[in-house]
Amino acid sequence: MRAAIYRGPGDIAIEDVPKPDIESPTDAVIRVTHTAICGSDLWFYRGDKDPEPGSRVGHEPMGIVEAVGDDVTSVAPGDRVLAPFAISCGECEFCRKGLYTSCVEDESWSGDNGGAQGEYVKCPFADGTLVRVPDRYADDEDTLEALLPLTDVMGTGHHAAVSAGVSEGDTAVVVGDGAVGLCGVLAAQRLGAERIVAVGHHEDRLELATEFGATETVTERGEDAVDRIRELTYGGANHVMECVGAASAMNTAIAAARPGGTVGYVGVPYGVDEEGLDVFSMFSDNVALRGGVAPVRDYAEELLADVVQGTLDPSPIFTETVDLDGVPEGYRAMDEREAIKVLVKP
């Protein structure tokens, strides 16, 4: 089969690799029909992470089940499925309480499992991981493109809103205008927030945030951004969602929180070790910090229900579509902020 391969910073190649096969009775093999390039993929693309050259990449697969192991009961060949970015056994202590990203099996989509930016993937622990798309929508392209963000960014934005405690009538601040931040706006709107302040630096993305439910936008940077947020929220918001991961964004979120408020953070916190976190402000204002890597499998069914009912559609975050050969160009476009998120159809 063909798959995207990391060759070094700025270098993604499409190469022939062995197709994965059933090795365990709990495995499933999926023919990938839809996948995506994630903002977190840009960390290794830019050289900020250092996977081994030759690694297969991608972690947001959707497709058709081709084969299953003898113990798989939840899906069968021919089923349309989507798969969260984290593989989970569904049976360990952490999976049982919904913390699927802490599964003790510690599997990933790379390596022998195929890499989700390719033609096929193997899913270990299929029953604990895969989410079946109802047959009625299995070939509805608009619905499938709306469901694909549930593999990562929509569930991650939802986790930010849940972690920040957003509920009916609240004011929420969303820091970040990437795909996760935009999905965070959708999530806050879905949970009933009355006011949603979207913070970012790109006018086109903030226009989409407004379409998704943001009531105000902030384009200032640094202290000016904090001052503007505090002005709009009369001293800070009780619910702040950090959807970037950079230390500067984290500290903006902390500064934007009202005393006694909560920051829900889902951005991978690169740079925080070097630049530090404003823990003193959190301490002095009793600001809580909740969140982490999003257990999107825990949210998949409720979000899927809204998508198929037509009340949730995150698909506008896909601003470019490529085939497998276009994946290297897709990375470049996202790296240079020419695309919010790239949809891949292998």
CORFENNOR-V169250 format. One record per residue. N is the residue number from 1. PHI is phi in degrees with one decimal (NA if undefined). OMEGA is omega in whole degrees, 0 to 359 (* if undefined). BURIAL is b if it has 16 or more other ideal C-beta (glycine too) atoms within 10 Angstrom, else e. Layout:
# CORFENNOR-V169250
N:PHI:OMEGA:BURIAL + N:PHI:OMEGA:BURIAL
This chain:
# CORFENNOR-V169250
1:NA:178:b + 2:-111.0:183:b + 3:-153.2:176:b + 4:-77.9:184:b + 5:-126.7:174:b + 6:-82.5:179:b + 7:-108.7:181:e + 8:150.5:181:e + 9:-52.4:179:e + 10:73.9:187:e + 11:-132.0:174:e + 12:-114.2:181:b + 13:-122.8:174:e + 14:-104.1:187:b + 15:-134.9:173:e + 16:-79.9:180:e + 17:-137.8:178:b + 18:-63.1:176:e + 19:-75.7:179:b + 20:-68.4:182:b + 21:-137.3:177:e + 22:-64.2:178:b + 23:-121.1:182:e + 24:-130.5:179:e + 25:-63.9:179:e + 26:-98.5:183:b + 27:-82.5:165:b + 28:-137.6:174:b + 29:-109.1:186:b + 30:-121.4:170:b + 31:-84.1:186:b + 32:-77.2:177:b + 33:-106.4:180:b + 34:-142.2:172:b + 35:-154.6:185:b + 36:-156.1:170:b + 37:-99.5:186:b + 38:-103.1:175:b + 39:-57.5:178:b + 40:-69.4:176:b + 41:-65.2:182:b + 42:-70.6:179:e + 43:-63.4:178:b + 44:-76.6:179:b + 45:-60.7:180:b + 46:-88.7:179:e + 47:87.8:180:e + 48:-81.9:169:e + 49:-123.7:187:e + 50:-133.2:173:e + 51:-68.5:179:e + 52:-66.4:172:e + 53:-54.6:186:e + 54:99.5:180:e + 55:-70.6:172:e + 56:-79.6:189:b + 57:-124.9:180:b + 58:106.7:183:b + 59:-149.3:183:b + 60:-131.8:187:b + 61:-87.8:167:b + 62:-137.0:180:b + 63:179.7:183:b + 64:-110.7:177:e + 65:-65.9:179:b + 66:-99.5:181:b + 67:-154.2:178:b + 68:-136.0:174:b + 69:-75.1:186:b + 70:-63.4:184:e + 71:-94.0:182:e + 72:-78.4:184:b + 73:-120.7:188:e + 74:-86.8:179:b + 75:-137.8:181:b + 76:-140.1:177:e + 77:-52.7:182:e + 78:98.3:179:e + 79:-71.3:170:b + 80:-86.4:182:b + 81:-137.3:166:b + 82:-120.1:185:b + 83:-133.1:174:b + 84:-58.2:183:b + 85:-65.0:179:b + 86:-110.5:175:b + 87:-77.3:183:b + 88:-140.8:183:b + 89:-75.5:181:b + 90:80.8:187:b + 91:-124.2:184:e + 92:-73.1:181:b + 93:-53.2:186:e + 94:-77.1:176:b + 95:-60.7:183:b + 96:-63.6:178:e + 97:-102.2:174:e + 98:88.3:180:e + 99:-96.9:188:b + 100:-63.6:181:b + 101:-73.9:175:b + 102:-105.9:180:b + 103:-51.5:184:b + 104:-68.9:182:e + 105:-75.2:172:b + 106:54.5:177:e + 107:-93.4:175:b + 108:-140.7:182:e + 109:-80.9:184:b + 110:-83.6:178:b + 111:62.4:183:e + 112:-66.8:178:e + 113:-77.1:167:b + 114:114.4:187:b + 115:78.4:189:b + 116:-73.1:174:b + 117:-91.2:182:b + 118:-160.5:186:b + 119:-81.3:180:b + 120:-143.3:169:b + 121:-133.5:169:b + 122:-102.8:177:b + 123:-110.6:170:b + 124:-65.4:178:b + 125:57.5:183:b + 126:-57.6:182:b + 127:-66.5:180:b + 128:-88.2:189:b + 129:-117.4:192:b + 130:-73.4:177:b + 131:-117.2:183:b + 132:-80.2:175:b + 133:-84.6:179:b + 134:-54.7:184:e + 135:-54.5:182:e + 136:-59.1:184:e + 137:-111.8:189:b + 138:-64.8:180:e + 139:-123.5:178:e + 140:-90.2:189:e + 141:-60.6:180:e + 142:-61.8:179:e + 143:-65.9:181:b + 144:-62.4:179:b + 145:-68.8:175:b + 146:-75.9:180:b + 147:-79.8:186:b + 148:-54.1:179:b + 149:-62.0:177:b + 150:-68.4:176:b + 151:-67.4:182:b + 152:-157.5:198:b + 153:-66.8:178:b + 154:-69.7:176:b + 155:-64.4:180:b + 156:-71.1:176:b + 157:-60.8:177:b + 158:-64.3:178:b + 159:-62.3:177:b + 160:-62.5:181:b + 161:-67.5:179:b + 162:-63.8:181:b + 163:-64.4:179:b + 164:-79.6:177:b + 165:81.1:183:b + 166:-67.7:177:b + 167:-149.6:186:e + 168:-53.0:174:e + 169:83.2:185:e + 170:-78.0:166:b + 171:-104.3:180:b + 172:-125.5:174:b + 173:-112.9:179:b + 174:-114.1:180:b + 175:-94.2:180:b + 176:122.8:180:b + 177:-118.1:171:b + 178:-79.4:183:b + 179:-59.7:180:b + 180:-68.3:179:b + 181:-61.7:178:b + 182:-64.0:175:b + 183:-68.0:174:b + 184:-63.6:175:b + 185:-61.0:177:b + 186:-57.3:182:b + 187:-65.2:179:b + 188:-63.5:178:b + 189:-64.4:180:b + 190:-62.7:181:b + 191:-83.3:172:b + 192:99.5:179:e + 193:-57.9:180:b + 194:-83.2:176:e + 195:-126.8:178:b + 196:-132.5:180:b + 197:-100.6:180:b + 198:-97.0:184:b + 199:-114.6:180:b + 200:-167.1:186:b + 201:-122.3:186:e + 202:-123.0:186:e + 203:-59.2:182:e + 204:-65.6:180:e + 205:-72.6:179:b + 206:-70.6:172:b + 207:-64.0:177:e + 208:-66.5:176:b + 209:-58.1:178:b + 210:-64.6:176:e + 211:-62.4:181:e + 212:-80.8:177:b + 213:128.9:178:b + 214:-64.6:179:b + 215:-94.4:175:b + 216:-142.2:176:b + 217:-128.6:180:b + 218:-128.1:181:b + 219:-110.0:180:e + 220:-65.8:180:e + 221:-118.6:172:e + 222:56.7:182:e + 223:-63.0:178:e + 224:-62.1:177:e + 225:-64.9:179:b + 226:-60.7:180:b + 227:-61.3:181:e + 228:-68.4:178:b + 229:-61.6:181:b + 230:-64.3:177:b + 231:-64.7:182:e + 232:-67.6:186:b + 233:-106.6:176:b + 234:56.9:175:e + 235:113.0:179:e + 236:121.8:182:b + 237:-105.5:176:b + 238:-74.6:185:b + 239:-133.4:182:b + 240:-123.9:183:b + 241:-115.5:179:b + 242:-97.8:189:b + 243:-124.2:181:b + 244:-117.2:181:b + 245:111.7:179:b + 246:-74.9:180:b + 247:-58.9:181:b + 248:-63.2:179:e + 249:-68.8:179:b + 250:-62.6:180:b + 251:-69.8:173:b + 252:-62.2:180:b + 253:-62.3:180:b + 254:-62.4:181:b + 255:-67.9:181:b + 256:-82.3:183:b + 257:-79.8:175:b + 258:-70.9:174:b + 259:-52.1:184:e + 260:85.7:182:e + 261:-84.1:183:b + 262:-132.6:172:b + 263:-102.5:173:b + 264:-97.5:186:b + 265:-116.1:180:b + 266:-132.9:176:b + 267:-69.5:177:b + 268:-62.2:194:b + 269:-79.9:176:b + 270:-69.1:177:b + 271:89.7:183:e + 272:-66.3:180:b + 273:-60.5:183:e + 274:-78.1:187:e + 275:-94.4:177:e + 276:85.4:180:e + 277:-120.6:184:e + 278:-79.0:182:b + 279:-67.7:182:e + 280:-61.7:178:e + 281:-63.6:177:e + 282:-62.7:180:b + 283:-64.1:186:e + 284:-69.3:181:e + 285:-106.1:180:e + 286:53.0:177:e + 287:-88.8:180:b + 288:-90.4:177:e + 289:-122.1:181:b + 290:-133.4:176:e + 291:133.7:183:b + 292:128.4:180:b + 293:-64.7:192:e + 294:-77.0:175:b + 295:-80.9:191:b + 296:-63.4:177:b + 297:-60.1:181:b + 298:-68.7:183:b + 299:-100.8:194:b + 300:-60.0:185:b + 301:-65.7:182:e + 302:-69.2:178:e + 303:-72.1:177:b + 304:-59.8:180:b + 305:-60.1:179:e + 306:-69.8:179:b + 307:-63.7:184:b + 308:-71.0:175:b + 309:-82.4:177:e + 310:86.7:181:e + 311:-101.2:179:e + 312:-141.4:180:b + 313:-144.1:178:b + 314:-85.3:187:b + 315:-60.6:177:b + 316:-61.3:175:b + 317:-67.3:177:b + 318:-82.2:182:b + 319:-106.3:175:b + 320:-151.9:178:b + 321:-124.5:180:e + 322:-134.3:169:b + 323:-89.7:184:e + 324:-61.7:179:b + 325:-64.7:180:e + 326:-87.2:182:b + 327:-59.5:178:b + 328:-56.4:177:b + 329:-66.8:177:e + 330:-63.0:176:b + 331:-61.0:181:b + 332:-60.2:182:e + 333:-62.3:178:b + 334:-70.9:179:b + 335:-61.2:182:b + 336:-95.0:176:e + 337:61.5:175:e + 338:-88.1:178:e + 339:-138.0:176:b + 340:-74.2:178:b + 341:-151.3:185:b + 342:-103.0:174:b + 343:-87.5:181:b + 344:-117.2:175:b + 345:-117.5:183:b + 346:-60.1:*:b
